[in-house]
Amino acid sequence: MSVLAHCAWLLLVGSSLACSRGAPAPAPPRTLDAAAPPPPAPAQKVTRPTWTAPITVPREATFRDFVARARDVAPAKRAGDCLVREDETSALVLEALDVDEGDLPDPPDDLDALLDRNVYVAGDIAWGTRLVRPLVTDGGNYLDLVALTPVPRLVFRANTLVLVVTDRTVYIGANGTVGFQHLEKFPPRLMTAALEQVAVWIVAAEGAAPLTRVQEALDTLREAKGSVVLATPLPTAAPGPTALTSPHWPVPTEVPERCRPGVYESTAIQPRGDYSYERSGTLLTVSQRAASTCRTKLPTGVGGTLDVHALIQPDGSVKDACIDSDDALDGTIRSCLVDAMRHTAFPPADKRPGWVAFGTRVSVAGPPIRGTCDPHSAAPATGSGSP
């Protein structure tokens, strides 16, 4: 019997007895036994305030101080299109914050010894706001990060690079690969390409790293086309289950953009066309260009990757398009992408003329979350005070 049902049964029994016996006798006055201990006071839950104003940290502070400030106001949510700016006193102001309930441990004091080895940066997205899953759970080569700022969904599947700041240098590594290298040794042409193509950048730091060095690392990403996430390393591998690897979810049955079974089977396409190897890469470029038209229609940081299918006619026009699965979980993105694909002209099949059933995975994202704010982009902190 549930608690509510049990209480209702007691009330019902009490009412029946009262009705059968008449009005109950008045209860005797309550007396307090002086020898009895006073009843215990009810336990009070202590919660941290939900702070919506920016967090200000002195410029001469370390990243450990920065994490402590974020811990003081957790849980807190503050969205923004940029992460860090300087105020009129040159103190650093965190414009965006996304910290869940729970303790944030201090980051490790020294990460150089770890990052100079072949540390593994895993590709799994763990529970909560954890970004990087360790290779092993009993110490050794791991880097487990907890996000302090909003994480775009593109981090699930798109290209992600990690910058780790120490008191000596800055390391760079790719999410899902083994090994970091010093940023100053990273080839400039590769950095230029990365700033153009990488969807998400994660910036973390050891506890002893000066905030000025963290800001310098963020400044190197001013020209980045992707979003920036600020994260803190955990001192040891965090417990908890490993999350889904490369998660993609089927589009709900009732969604009009969903691919219907059998619609794009090759046996239904007559005559079946085919693209040469040289031209097949053009299909990916055209698909991504169509997806980019949805960029301006989305909020900052919103996006994801979607499996899109298209039925291309012999003249290159699109007969129909649909979404098979995605990790964006956003109807606006799905409908925009399907509409963009339906109005896209592909090159005709050249290896063998005919109809082509084409499928690819594209990334769609709104304006990126920038690492460093422009001086005019953020208003001074408001509220009764700053933590």
C-alpha positions, 0 to 999 in steps of 0.5 A: 500500500502506498503512503498516500493510500495508507494515509487516506485509509486512516482518515477514512477509518477515523471519520467512520469512528467519529460518526458512529460515536458522536463528536469526539471528546476534547483532547487534553491540554499538551504538557511538556515533560521538563526531563524530556529532551527537546525535539530535534530541529528539522534538517535544513538543506543548504543550497548554493545560490543560482547566480545569473550575473557574470563571475569576475576573477582578478587577472592575477589569479590562477585557474584554480581560483577560477574554478573555485569561483564557479564552484561557489555559485553552482548550480548556475546557468548563464548563456552567452555568445562568448565566454570571457572578457575583461572589465574596466579593471582588467579583471576576467569576467566569465560571461557564460556558465553551465555548472550542474549541482555537485562539487567541482574538485580543484584541478590538478596542480601539474599536468605537464608530466601527464601530457608529455606522455601519450595520454589518450583523449577518448571520444566518449561523452560521459554522463552529465557535463563530462567531456572526455573519458579516460583510457583507464580508470586506475590512474595513468593516461587519462584526461577527464574534463568537466565543462564549465560553459555550455557544450554544443551538441556538435561535440558528440560527433564533429571534429573536436580539438582540446587545448590544455594550458599549463604554467609552462606551455599550451598543449593541443590534442584531438578528441578521440586520438592518442597524444598531445603536442606543444602548440608552438610546434603545431604546423601553422598551416594545420592550425589555419585549417583547424580554425576553419574546420573544427566544430568544437574547441575545448580549453582546459588548464591545470590549477597552477596555470595563470589566468592570463595564459588561459586568456591567451589560449582563448585569444588564439581561437578568435578566428575559429569558426567553431564553438569554444568550451571552457572545462576543468580537468578532474584530479582523478578519473571520475566514476560513472558509466561510459556514455554512448559512443557516437550517439545517433537517434532515429527520427520519431515516427510522427515527424514529417521529415523522417525517412519512410521504410523502403522509399530510398531502396535501390531496387525502386530506382530505375534506371540506377545512376552512379557517380565517378570517384572524382565527382562523388566528393562533390556530393558531400561539398554540395550537401554541406553547403546546403546545410550551411544555409540553415546556420543563420536561422539557429541560435548561438551554439545550437546544432548537431549532425544529421543523417540525410538521404536524398533522391537525385534525379538524372538531371541533378535535381532532388526529387525528395529528401529526408532525415534518417537519424540525428543527434541535434534532436531539434525539429527546426534543424531537421525541417530546415535541412530537408527544405534546403536539400530539396532545393539543391541542385547536384551534378548529374551522375556521370559514371552511369546516368540515372537516379541516385539514392544518396546519403551522407552525414552533415553538420548544422550549427548556428553562430559559434560560442566565441572564446573571447568577447569583443570589448563592445559585445558584453555589457558590464555585470549587473546585479547586487554584487559579483561573487 
